Amino acid sequence: MRLPSGLRHSLLALGGRLGEQWERDRRDTLFLMGAILLAVVPHVAHLPWWAATGFFVLFVWRFGLVMSGRWLPRDSVRWVAALACAAAVFANFGTLLGRDAGVALLVLFLGLKLMEMKARRDLFVVIFLCFFLLLTAFFYSQTMMTAALTLLAVLGLMTAMLTMQFGRREVAIAARFKAAGSLMLQALPIAALFFLLFPRLQGPLWGMPDDAYSSRTGLSESMSPGRIADLAGSDEPAFRVLFEGASPDPAQMYWRGPVFGRFDGLEWTPLTRPVAPLPLPSIEGDGASTVRYAITLEPNNRPWLFALEAPVRVDKLPAGAALLMPDMQLVTRERVNQRTRYSLESMTQYRFGMNETPASLRNWLELPAGFNPKTLELAADWREREHDPERLIARALGMFHAEPFRYTMQPPLLGRDTVDDFLFGTRAGFCEHYASAFVVLMRAMGIASRVVTGYQGGELNPVDNFWLIRQADAHAWAEVWLAGRGWVRIDPTAAVAPERIERGSRAIQRARRAEFAGLGLPIFEGLRFNLEAMSNAWNQWVLSYDMSRQQRLLAKLGFALGSWQDLVGLLSIGLALLLAGVALLTLHPRRPRDPVERCYADFCDRMAAAGVVRAPHETPRQVLARAERMLEAPQMVRARRFVALYNALRYGGAPSARGEGVRNLRTLVQSFKP
């Protein structure tokens, strides 16, 4: 099939077979468009589909114009397109400000800028827009993959900038990439110095827009049947844990989070109106069950910290930042909007809440009127036959175990009386169904109880020994208050699906996939563990490099700095020393790169050793004329032969014979020994 003449001509131009300037401009434009595409790729995942489609339509449009050599659209067309893009963004987000709306508008306007990119100034504007767009990618993700894509895009943009500096002389693409890479490597020590010594603040340098945290996944500030199940398929990390010494059994890993005590019939929420002053936390236990560990918590825009039951000490947080509430919930004064690392001590064998009073327990006995009549009738029947709370608890757990209850992540919908529908109808649900029904049943029998949410279990990475707790490990359980024992954890899910507690949700899902596939994949598991270990190292040493870590690092190096002014001073000194070192390595007379010129420089050095110092204005023959009075005859013969061969190679001679001539020239230089 024969290509159209215009397209065939364009392909010849891209291959460099034609030499006109307009073809050079075409190649440079297409190279810049490739770099622009790299800058937009990190945003495709979170852009609205219509915004990503709009940009790629504009991109393909400009690509077609470059290939066909046609004129750019008129100003009126571009103005109409710009107003349409702004209107679409406003219609979708309700504003032109904020993170999501601003990034979508920037991407669309970048596509529109391609439609008027013709002058040198336009090229620089497009490149700087791309640099700013790359910065906004870190609003959404700060992973190694995002950093790698950003570095690749920066390399492409730097190469495009260098391309514009070469003027009419076109340089090979490999040489341009090499020059851009060299510039980035030269900037690397300065970037590392700023990373290590730039003063860290406790908060961000600027306030993030309100929509910056809208896409955070994790536990919410309330619980209703089905809400935790929405997290069951999410592999996003919630936090990572590193134990000092041996780690507890996964079945004992209950990572405590929000505690809910108020039930309106459909939804559980935290207590907001205590009847009496709440008692202070009272945790009793033996030191033998104490475990020490460090948690790296991912941003979740929530005010709570997760801890292994029961936390007794929190370190490496600003004073007063962590509070242990009377319900043993660990919270912060500010929402967790950045990766947070803290150390804890917890007791796995403990008694908690021994100082509760009837007034304080009244908060954990309330039930809404007019809901779940069948459950209330069942509770009254059990209470009439049995008065021992522990036996009543055992009877409820026995019901879940013996009767046909099912554990499923896709439970059927429930009606108005959620607990009645679950206990006497569907009998299929996730952990929050069982926890909610159990607590309602306990309260109906006069036993103080509450719902606790958090995470259960985790997955050990054998590469770095970190436990990874994912959103899929979200869990809900119950607590009941018993005289002489305090608050006791009861997990009704364990009576229905004990493998969920013993092995964890991740292990169950992996076993089911392996059973379905009929094979094991140890190679892929090992690769996944290594990738997760690399990602964790990136989080620990790069993204979690905060003020406390900076101070500890400088203290190890012998610098006791008390203020940010001291850091700025140290940074200035380090920068000055770094620039001075670079200057010593680079700012010196460089020998000519041409092999012929290098041979001539060596010849001049040997002549200078013999007493014939070449002046800057002298030609080789003039130097040779002065050397006749100072050199012996054999030396003079070699000098004349060298100068004759040098002039022939430098100012004439066939290129095919240049290699042999350079070798002869080097031989003459080495044999010339004054």
C-alpha positions as CSV (number, residue, x, y, z in Angstrom):
1,M,0.0,0.0,0.0
2,R,1.4,3.4,-1.0
3,L,1.4,6.1,1.7
4,P,0.1,9.6,0.9
5,S,2.9,11.9,-0.2
6,G,2.5,14.3,2.7
7,L,2.8,11.5,5.3
8,R,5.6,9.9,3.4
9,H,7.5,13.2,3.4
10,S,6.9,13.6,7.1
11,L,8.3,10.2,7.9
12,L,11.4,10.9,5.9
13,A,11.8,14.1,7.9
14,L,11.5,12.2,11.2
15,G,14.2,9.9,10.0
16,G,16.5,12.7,9.3
17,R,16.9,12.0,5.6
18,L,15.9,15.5,4.6
19,G,17.8,18.5,5.8
20,E,15.6,21.5,5.7
21,Q,15.1,23.6,8.8
22,W,11.3,23.0,8.9
23,E,11.9,19.3,9.2
24,R,14.3,19.9,12.1
25,D,11.6,22.0,13.7
26,R,9.1,19.2,13.2
27,R,11.3,16.6,14.9
28,D,12.0,18.9,17.8
29,T,8.2,19.6,18.2
30,L,7.4,15.9,18.3
31,F,10.2,15.2,20.8
32,L,8.8,17.9,23.1
33,M,5.3,16.4,22.7
34,G,6.7,13.1,23.9
35,A,8.1,14.8,27.0
36,I,4.7,16.5,27.6
37,L,3.0,13.1,27.4
38,L,5.3,11.8,30.1
39,A,4.3,14.7,32.3
40,V,0.6,14.0,31.9
41,V,0.8,10.2,32.3
42,P,1.0,10.2,36.2
43,H,-2.3,12.1,36.3
44,V,-4.4,9.8,34.1
45,A,-5.4,7.5,37.0
46,H,-7.1,10.3,39.0
47,L,-8.4,12.6,36.2
48,P,-12.0,12.4,35.2
49,W,-12.4,10.3,32.1
50,W,-13.6,13.2,30.1
51,A,-10.7,15.4,31.1
52,A,-8.1,12.7,30.1
53,T,-10.0,12.1,26.9
54,G,-10.1,15.9,26.1
55,F,-6.3,16.2,26.6
56,F,-5.6,13.2,24.4
57,V,-7.9,14.6,21.7
58,L,-6.0,17.9,21.7
59,F,-2.7,16.0,21.7
60,V,-3.6,13.8,18.7
61,W,-5.0,16.9,16.9
62,R,-1.7,18.7,17.3
63,F,0.2,15.5,16.3
64,G,-1.8,15.4,13.1
65,L,-1.1,19.0,12.4
66,V,2.6,18.4,12.8
67,M,2.7,15.4,10.6
68,S,0.6,17.0,7.9
69,G,2.2,20.4,8.0
70,R,-1.1,22.3,8.2
71,W,-1.7,25.6,10.0
72,L,-2.7,25.8,13.7
73,P,-6.3,26.6,14.5
74,R,-7.4,30.2,14.7
75,D,-7.5,32.3,17.9
76,S,-11.3,32.2,18.0
77,V,-11.3,28.3,18.0
78,R,-8.8,28.3,20.8
79,W,-10.8,30.8,22.9
80,V,-14.0,28.8,22.4
81,A,-12.2,25.6,23.4
82,A,-10.7,27.3,26.5
83,L,-14.1,28.5,27.7
84,A,-15.6,25.0,27.1
85,C,-12.8,23.4,29.2
86,A,-13.3,25.8,32.0
87,A,-17.1,25.3,31.9
88,A,-16.7,21.5,32.0
89,V,-14.4,21.7,35.0
90,F,-16.8,24.0,36.9
91,A,-19.8,21.8,36.0
92,N,-18.0,18.7,37.3
93,F,-16.4,20.0,40.4
94,G,-18.5,23.1,41.2
95,T,-15.4,25.2,41.4
96,L,-12.2,26.1,39.5
97,L,-10.1,26.0,42.7
98,G,-8.8,23.1,44.8
99,R,-6.6,20.2,44.0
100,D,-8.8,18.1,41.7
101,A,-10.4,21.0,39.8
102,G,-7.0,22.8,39.5
103,V,-5.2,19.8,38.1
104,A,-7.9,19.0,35.6
105,L,-7.9,22.6,34.4
106,L,-4.1,22.6,34.1
107,V,-4.0,19.4,32.1
108,L,-6.7,20.7,29.7
109,F,-5.0,24.1,29.3
110,L,-1.7,22.4,28.6
111,G,-3.4,20.5,25.7
112,L,-4.8,23.8,24.5
113,K,-1.3,25.4,24.7
114,L,-0.2,22.8,22.2
115,M,-2.5,24.5,19.7
116,E,-0.6,27.8,19.8
117,M,2.9,26.4,20.3
118,K,5.0,28.0,17.6
119,A,7.3,30.7,19.0
120,R,10.3,30.1,21.2
121,R,8.5,31.7,24.1
122,D,5.6,29.3,23.8
123,L,8.0,26.3,24.0
124,F,9.4,27.5,27.3
125,V,5.9,28.2,28.7
126,V,4.8,24.7,27.8
127,I,7.9,23.2,29.5
128,F,7.4,25.2,32.7
129,L,3.8,24.2,32.7
130,C,4.9,20.6,32.6
131,F,7.3,21.1,35.5
132,F,4.5,22.5,37.6
133,L,2.2,19.7,36.5
134,L,4.8,17.2,37.7
135,L,4.8,18.8,41.1
136,T,1.0,18.4,41.4
137,A,1.4,14.6,40.8
138,F,2.8,14.3,44.4
139,F,-0.5,15.6,45.8
140,Y,-1.9,12.2,44.9
141,S,0.9,9.8,45.3
142,Q,4.5,9.9,46.6
143,T,5.5,6.3,45.8
144,M,8.7,5.2,44.1
145,M,6.8,4.7,40.9
146,T,5.6,8.2,40.9
147,A,9.1,9.5,41.6
148,A,10.5,7.3,38.8
149,L,8.0,8.6,36.3
150,T,8.7,12.1,37.4
151,L,12.5,11.7,36.9
152,L,11.9,10.2,33.4
153,A,9.6,13.2,32.5
154,V,12.2,15.7,33.9
155,L,14.9,14.0,31.8
156,G,12.7,14.4,28.7
157,L,11.9,18.0,29.4
158,M,15.5,18.9,30.1
159,T,16.5,17.2,26.9
160,A,13.9,19.3,25.0
161,M,15.2,22.5,26.6
162,L,18.8,21.6,25.5
163,T,17.4,20.9,22.0
164,M,16.2,24.5,21.8
165,Q,19.7,25.8,22.7
166,F,21.5,24.1,19.7
167,G,20.1,26.5,17.2
168,R,20.4,25.3,13.6
169,R,23.0,22.7,14.5
170,E,21.2,19.4,15.2
171,V,22.9,17.1,17.8
172,A,22.3,13.4,17.9
173,I,19.5,12.4,20.3
174,A,21.9,10.2,22.4
175,A,24.2,13.2,22.9
176,R,21.2,15.3,24.1
177,F,20.1,12.7,26.5
178,K,23.6,12.4,27.8
179,A,24.0,16.1,28.3
180,A,20.6,16.3,30.2
181,G,21.5,13.3,32.3
182,S,24.8,14.9,33.2
183,L,23.1,18.1,34.3
184,M,20.7,16.1,36.5
185,L,23.6,14.1,38.0
186,Q,25.4,17.4,38.8
187,A,22.3,18.7,40.6
188,L,21.9,15.4,42.6
189,P,24.4,16.3,45.4
190,I,22.8,19.7,45.9
191,A,19.3,18.1,46.0
192,A,20.6,15.6,48.6
193,L,22.1,18.3,50.7
194,F,18.8,20.3,50.7
195,F,16.9,17.1,51.5
196,L,19.1,16.4,54.5
197,L,19.5,19.9,55.9
198,F,16.6,21.9,54.9
199,P,14.6,22.8,58.0
200,R,11.7,20.5,58.6
201,L,8.4,21.8,60.0
202,Q,5.8,19.9,62.0
203,G,3.1,20.8,59.5
204,P,3.1,21.3,55.7
205,L,4.6,24.4,54.1
206,W,1.2,25.3,52.8
207,G,-2.4,24.3,53.5
208,M,-3.7,21.6,51.3
209,P,-7.1,22.2,49.6
210,D,-10.1,20.6,51.2
211,D,-10.5,18.0,48.4
212,A,-6.9,16.8,48.9
213,Y,-8.1,14.2,51.4
214,S,-11.4,13.3,49.9
215,S,-10.1,10.1,48.3
216,R,-8.5,8.7,51.5
217,T,-9.7,5.2,52.3
218,G,-10.0,3.6,55.7
219,L,-12.2,3.3,58.7
220,S,-14.9,6.0,59.1
221,E,-16.2,7.9,62.1
222,S,-19.3,5.7,62.2
223,M,-20.2,2.1,61.5
224,S,-23.2,0.5,59.8
225,P,-23.6,-3.0,58.3
226,G,-21.7,-3.2,55.1
227,R,-19.4,-0.3,55.6
228,I,-16.3,-2.2,56.6
229,A,-17.0,-4.8,54.0
230,D,-16.4,-2.1,51.4
231,L,-12.7,-2.2,52.5
232,A,-12.4,-6.0,52.2
233,G,-11.1,-5.9,48.6
234,S,-8.7,-3.0,49.2
235,D,-4.9,-3.8,49.2
236,E,-4.0,-0.3,50.2
237,P,-1.7,-0.2,53.3
238,A,-3.2,1.2,56.5
239,F,0.0,1.1,58.5
240,R,3.2,-1.0,59.0
241,V,4.6,-2.4,62.2
242,L,8.1,-3.4,63.3
243,F,8.3,-5.3,66.5
244,E,11.3,-5.3,68.8
245,G,12.0,-9.0,69.3
246,A,9.4,-11.7,68.8
247,S,6.0,-10.6,67.5
248,P,2.7,-11.8,68.9
249,D,0.6,-14.4,67.2
250,P,-1.6,-12.9,64.4
251,A,-4.7,-14.1,66.3
252,Q,-3.7,-11.7,69.1
253,M,-3.1,-8.7,66.9
254,Y,-6.2,-6.5,67.5
255,W,-5.2,-3.0,66.4
256,R,-7.7,-0.8,68.3
257,G,-9.3,2.1,66.6
258,P,-12.6,4.0,66.9
259,V,-15.0,2.9,69.7
260,F,-18.7,3.2,69.1
261,G,-21.3,3.3,71.9
262,R,-24.4,5.1,70.4
263,F,-26.8,3.2,68.2
264,D,-29.8,4.7,66.4
265,G,-31.1,1.5,65.0
266,L,-29.1,1.7,61.8
267,E,-25.7,3.2,62.5
268,W,-23.2,3.2,65.3
269,T,-21.4,6.4,66.3
270,P,-19.1,7.5,69.2
271,L,-20.6,8.6,72.5
272,T,-21.1,12.4,72.5
273,R,-23.1,13.0,75.6
274,P,-21.7,11.3,78.8
275,V,-24.2,11.1,81.7
276,A,-21.4,11.3,84.3
277,P,-17.8,12.3,84.3
278,L,-15.8,9.6,82.5
279,P,-13.2,7.7,84.6
280,L,-9.5,7.9,83.6
281,P,-8.1,4.9,81.8
282,S,-7.0,2.2,84.2
283,I,-4.9,-0.6,82.6
284,E,-3.5,-3.4,84.8
285,G,-1.2,-6.1,83.6
286,D,2.1,-7.9,84.1
287,G,5.3,-6.8,82.4
288,A,5.9,-10.3,80.9
289,S,3.3,-9.6,78.2
290,T,4.7,-6.2,77.2
291,V,5.7,-5.8,73.5
292,R,7.5,-2.9,72.0
293,Y,7.0,-1.9,68.4
294,A,6.9,1.0,66.0
295,I,4.1,2.0,63.7
296,T,4.3,3.9,60.4
297,L,0.7,5.1,59.9
298,E,-0.4,6.1,56.4
299,P,-2.4,9.4,56.0
300,N,-6.1,8.8,56.6
301,N,-7.5,12.3,57.5
302,R,-8.8,10.8,60.8
303,P,-7.9,11.9,64.4
304,W,-7.0,8.4,65.7
305,L,-3.9,6.3,66.1
306,F,-3.9,2.6,66.0
307,A,-2.3,0.5,68.7
308,L,-2.1,-3.1,69.8
309,E,-4.3,-3.7,72.8
310,A,-3.6,-2.5,75.3
311,P,-1.3,0.6,74.8
312,V,0.5,1.8,77.9
313,R,3.1,4.1,76.4
314,V,3.6,6.2,73.2
315,D,6.9,7.8,72.1
316,K,8.4,9.8,69.2
317,L,5.4,12.1,69.0
318,P,5.3,15.8,70.0
319,A,4.3,16.3,73.6
320,G,0.5,16.1,74.1
321,A,-0.1,15.0,70.5
322,A,-1.4,11.5,71.6
323,L,-4.2,11.1,74.1
324,L,-5.4,7.8,75.6
325,M,-9.2,8.2,76.0
326,P,-11.2,6.5,78.7
327,D,-12.4,3.8,76.2
328,M,-8.7,3.0,75.5
329,Q,-8.8,4.7,72.2
330,L,-5.6,6.5,71.1
331,V,-6.3,9.8,69.4
332,T,-4.4,12.9,68.3
333,R,-5.2,16.5,68.5
334,E,-4.9,17.0,64.8
335,R,-6.0,14.8,61.9
336,V,-3.4,12.5,60.4
337,N,-2.8,14.1,57.0
338,Q,0.8,13.0,56.6
339,R,2.7,9.7,57.2
340,T,3.2,9.5,60.9
341,R,5.7,7.2,62.8
342,Y,5.5,6.5,66.5
343,S,6.7,3.9,69.0
344,L,4.5,2.1,71.5
345,E,4.4,-0.3,74.4
346,S,1.4,-2.6,74.8
347,M,0.3,-5.4,77.1
348,T,-1.3,-8.4,75.5
349,Q,-2.5,-9.7,78.9
350,Y,-4.3,-7.0,80.8
351,R,-7.3,-5.9,82.7
352,F,-9.0,-2.6,81.8
353,G,-11.8,-0.6,83.2
354,M,-11.8,-1.9,86.7
355,N,-12.7,1.5,88.0
356,E,-16.0,1.8,86.0
357,T,-19.1,3.0,88.0
358,P,-22.8,2.3,87.4
359,A,-23.1,5.9,86.2
360,S,-20.3,5.5,83.6
361,L,-21.6,2.0,82.5
362,R,-25.0,3.5,81.8
363,N,-23.6,5.0,78.6
364,W,-23.0,1.5,77.2
365,L,-26.5,0.1,77.9
366,E,-28.7,2.4,75.8
367,L,-30.7,1.1,72.9
368,P,-33.1,3.0,70.6
369,A,-36.7,2.6,71.2
370,G,-38.9,0.9,68.6
371,F,-36.2,-1.2,66.8
372,N,-35.5,-4.9,66.7
373,P,-38.5,-6.3,68.7
374,K,-37.5,-10.0,68.0
375,T,-34.0,-9.5,69.4
376,L,-35.4,-7.8,72.5
377,E,-37.8,-10.7,73.0
378,L,-35.0,-13.2,72.6
379,A,-32.9,-11.3,75.1
380,A,-35.7,-11.2,77.6
381,D,-36.2,-14.9,77.3
382,W,-32.5,-15.7,77.9
383,R,-32.3,-13.2,80.8
384,E,-35.3,-14.8,82.5
385,R,-33.6,-18.2,82.3
386,E,-30.1,-17.2,83.1
387,H,-28.6,-14.4,85.2
388,D,-24.8,-15.1,84.9
389,P,-23.4,-12.6,82.3
390,E,-20.6,-15.0,81.3
391,R,-23.0,-17.8,80.6
392,L,-25.2,-15.5,78.5
393,I,-22.2,-14.5,76.5
394,A,-21.3,-18.1,75.9
395,R,-24.9,-18.8,74.8
396,A,-24.8,-16.0,72.2
397,L,-21.5,-17.2,70.9
398,G,-22.8,-20.8,70.8
399,M,-25.8,-19.6,68.7
400,F,-23.5,-18.0,66.1
401,H,-21.4,-21.2,66.0
402,A,-24.1,-23.9,66.0
403,E,-26.8,-22.3,63.9
404,P,-26.3,-21.7,60.1
405,F,-24.7,-18.3,60.2
406,R,-22.3,-17.5,57.3
407,Y,-19.4,-15.2,57.0
408,T,-19.5,-13.4,53.6
409,M,-18.1,-10.2,52.2
410,Q,-21.2,-9.7,50.0
411,P,-24.1,-9.9,52.5
412,P,-27.7,-9.3,51.5
413,L,-29.4,-6.0,52.2
414,L,-31.1,-5.5,55.6
415,G,-34.3,-3.6,56.3
416,R,-35.2,-1.2,59.1
417,D,-34.7,-3.7,61.9
418,T,-31.2,-4.6,60.9
419,V,-30.4,-6.9,63.8
420,D,-33.7,-8.8,63.6
421,D,-33.2,-9.2,59.8
422,F,-29.7,-10.5,60.4
423,L,-30.4,-12.9,63.4
424,F,-33.6,-14.3,62.2
425,G,-33.5,-13.8,58.4
426,T,-30.3,-13.6,56.3
427,R,-27.8,-15.0,58.9
428,A,-25.1,-13.9,56.5
429,G,-22.8,-11.0,57.0
430,F,-19.4,-9.5,57.6
431,C,-17.7,-8.7,60.9
432,E,-19.7,-5.6,61.6
433,H,-23.0,-7.5,61.3
434,Y,-21.9,-9.9,64.0
435,A,-20.4,-7.2,66.3
436,S,-23.5,-5.0,66.0
437,A,-25.9,-7.9,66.6
438,F,-23.9,-9.2,69.5
439,V,-23.7,-5.8,71.3
440,V,-27.4,-5.1,70.8
441,L,-28.2,-8.6,72.2
442,M,-25.9,-7.9,75.2
443,R,-27.4,-4.5,76.0
444,A,-30.9,-6.0,75.7
445,M,-29.8,-8.4,78.5
446,G,-28.4,-5.6,80.7
447,I,-24.8,-6.3,80.0
448,A,-22.7,-3.1,79.2
449,S,-21.1,-3.5,75.9
450,R,-19.8,-1.5,72.9
451,V,-18.5,-1.9,69.3
452,V,-14.8,-1.5,68.7
453,T,-13.4,-1.1,65.1
454,G,-9.8,-1.3,63.9
455,Y,-7.8,-3.9,62.2
456,Q,-7.0,-7.6,62.9
457,G,-4.0,-9.6,62.0
458,G,-1.5,-8.5,59.3
459,E,1.0,-10.0,56.9
460,L,4.7,-10.5,57.7
461,N,7.2,-9.5,55.0
462,P,10.2,-11.9,55.5
463,V,12.4,-9.5,53.6
464,D,12.4,-6.6,56.1
465,N,10.4,-8.2,59.0
466,F,7.7,-5.5,58.8
467,W,4.1,-6.4,59.4
468,L,1.8,-4.9,56.7
469,I,-1.7,-4.1,57.8
470,R,-3.9,-3.4,54.8
471,Q,-7.4,-1.9,54.6
472,A,-8.6,-5.4,53.8
473,D,-7.7,-6.3,57.4
474,A,-10.4,-3.9,58.8
475,H,-12.4,-5.6,61.5
476,A,-15.0,-5.0,64.1
477,W,-15.5,-6.7,67.4
478,A,-17.2,-6.2,70.8
479,E,-16.3,-5.5,74.4
480,V,-18.4,-6.3,77.4
481,W,-17.9,-5.3,81.0
482,L,-17.8,-8.0,83.6
483,A,-17.5,-7.5,87.3
484,G,-14.0,-8.4,88.5
485,R,-12.6,-8.5,85.0
486,G,-13.4,-5.1,83.5
487,W,-13.8,-4.7,79.8
488,V,-13.3,-8.0,78.0
489,R,-12.8,-8.4,74.3
490,I,-15.4,-10.7,72.6
491,D,-15.1,-11.4,68.9
492,P,-18.3,-13.0,67.6
493,T,-16.7,-13.4,64.1
494,A,-14.3,-16.0,65.6
495,A,-17.3,-18.2,66.4
496,V,-18.4,-18.2,62.7
497,A,-15.2,-17.9,60.8
498,P,-12.2,-18.7,63.1
499,E,-9.8,-18.9,60.1
500,R,-10.4,-15.1,59.6
501,I,-8.9,-14.4,63.0
502,E,-6.2,-17.1,63.0
503,R,-4.9,-16.6,59.4
504,G,-6.0,-13.1,58.5
505,S,-8.0,-11.8,55.5
506,R,-5.0,-11.6,53.2
507,A,-4.0,-15.3,53.8
508,I,-7.6,-16.5,53.1
509,Q,-7.8,-14.5,49.9
510,R,-4.4,-15.8,48.7
511,A,-5.4,-19.4,49.5
512,R,-8.6,-19.1,47.6
513,R,-6.8,-17.7,44.6
514,A,-4.2,-20.5,44.7
515,E,-7.0,-23.1,45.1
516,F,-8.9,-21.6,42.2
517,A,-5.8,-21.5,40.0
518,G,-4.7,-25.0,41.1
519,L,-1.0,-23.9,41.7
520,G,1.2,-22.0,43.9
521,L,3.2,-18.9,42.8
522,P,6.2,-18.7,45.2
523,I,8.2,-16.7,42.6
524,F,5.6,-14.0,42.4
525,E,5.1,-13.9,46.1
526,G,8.9,-13.4,46.6
527,L,8.8,-10.6,44.0
528,R,5.9,-9.0,45.8
529,F,7.6,-9.1,49.2
530,N,10.7,-7.5,47.7
531,L,8.8,-4.8,46.0
532,E,6.9,-4.1,49.2
533,A,10.1,-4.0,51.2
534,M,11.5,-1.4,48.7
535,S,8.4,0.6,49.0
536,N,8.6,0.5,52.8
537,A,12.2,1.6,52.8
538,W,11.2,4.5,50.6
539,N,8.5,5.4,53.1
540,Q,10.8,5.0,56.1
541,W,13.9,6.9,54.9
542,V,12.5,9.4,52.4
543,L,8.9,10.2,53.0
544,S,9.1,9.8,56.8
545,Y,12.3,12.0,57.1
546,D,10.8,14.5,59.5
547,M,12.2,16.9,62.1
548,S,12.9,14.3,64.7
549,R,14.8,12.0,62.3
550,Q,16.7,15.0,61.0
551,Q,17.8,16.0,64.5
552,R,18.8,12.4,65.4
553,L,20.9,12.2,62.2
554,L,22.6,15.4,62.9
555,A,23.3,14.4,66.5
556,K,25.0,11.2,65.3
557,L,27.2,13.4,63.0
558,G,28.1,15.6,66.0
559,F,25.9,18.6,65.2
560,A,23.8,19.9,68.1
561,L,21.5,22.4,66.4
562,G,18.8,24.1,68.4
563,S,16.9,26.2,65.9
564,W,16.1,26.4,62.2
565,Q,18.6,29.3,62.0
566,D,21.4,26.9,62.9
567,L,20.1,24.5,60.2
568,V,20.1,27.3,57.6
569,G,23.7,28.2,58.6
570,L,24.9,24.6,58.3
571,L,23.1,24.3,54.9
572,S,24.8,27.4,53.6
573,I,28.2,26.2,54.7
574,G,27.6,22.7,53.2
575,L,26.4,24.3,49.9
576,A,29.4,26.6,49.8
577,L,31.8,23.6,50.3
578,L,29.9,21.6,47.8
579,L,30.1,24.3,45.1
580,A,33.8,24.8,45.9
581,G,34.5,21.1,45.5
582,V,32.7,21.1,42.2
583,A,34.6,24.2,41.1
584,L,38.0,22.5,41.9
585,L,37.0,19.5,39.8
586,T,35.6,21.4,36.8
587,L,37.1,24.8,36.6
588,H,40.6,24.0,35.3
589,P,42.2,24.1,31.9
590,R,40.9,21.2,29.9
591,R,43.0,19.4,27.4
592,P,41.7,19.5,23.8
593,R,39.3,16.6,23.0
594,D,40.5,16.3,19.4
595,P,43.2,13.5,19.4
596,V,45.3,15.6,16.9
597,E,45.2,18.6,19.3
598,R,46.0,16.4,22.3
599,C,49.1,15.2,20.4
600,Y,50.1,18.7,19.6
601,A,49.7,19.7,23.3
602,D,52.0,16.9,24.4
603,F,54.5,18.0,21.7
604,C,54.5,21.5,23.1
605,D,55.0,20.2,26.6
606,R,58.1,18.2,25.5
607,M,59.4,21.3,23.6
608,A,58.9,23.4,26.7
609,A,61.0,20.8,28.7
610,A,63.7,21.4,26.1
611,G,63.6,25.1,26.6
612,V,61.3,26.0,23.6
613,V,58.2,27.5,25.2
614,R,55.5,28.2,22.6
615,A,53.8,31.6,22.7
616,P,50.1,31.7,22.3
617,H,50.4,33.5,18.9
618,E,53.0,31.2,17.4
619,T,52.3,28.7,14.7
620,P,54.0,25.2,14.7
621,R,56.5,26.3,12.0
622,Q,57.4,29.4,14.0
623,V,58.1,27.2,17.0
624,L,60.1,24.9,14.9
625,A,62.2,27.8,13.5
626,R,63.2,28.9,17.0
627,A,64.0,25.3,18.1
628,E,66.7,24.8,15.4
629,R,69.3,26.6,17.6
630,M,68.4,24.6,20.7
631,L,67.7,21.0,19.6
632,E,70.1,18.3,18.4
633,A,69.9,17.0,14.8
634,P,68.1,13.7,15.6
635,Q,65.6,15.6,17.7
636,M,65.1,18.2,15.0
637,V,64.4,15.6,12.4
638,R,61.6,14.1,14.6
639,A,60.2,17.6,15.3
640,R,60.0,18.4,11.5
641,R,58.3,15.1,10.8
642,F,55.8,15.8,13.6
643,V,55.0,19.3,12.4
644,A,54.6,18.2,8.8
645,L,52.2,15.4,9.8
646,Y,50.3,17.6,12.3
647,N,49.7,20.3,9.6
648,A,48.5,17.6,7.1
649,L,46.1,16.2,9.6
650,R,45.0,19.5,11.1
651,Y,44.4,21.4,7.9
652,G,44.0,18.8,5.2
653,G,44.2,15.1,4.4
654,A,41.6,12.5,3.6
655,P,39.3,11.6,6.6
656,S,39.8,7.9,5.8
657,A,43.5,8.1,6.6
658,R,43.0,10.2,9.8
659,G,43.1,7.2,12.1
660,E,46.5,5.9,10.8
661,G,47.8,9.5,10.9
662,V,46.9,10.0,14.5
663,R,48.6,6.8,15.5
664,N,51.8,7.9,13.7
665,L,51.5,11.3,15.4
666,R,51.4,9.6,18.8
667,T,54.4,7.5,18.0
668,L,56.4,10.6,17.0
669,V,55.4,12.4,20.2
670,Q,56.5,9.4,22.4
671,S,59.8,9.1,20.5
672,F,60.6,12.8,20.9
673,K,62.6,13.0,24.1
674,P,64.5,16.3,24.5
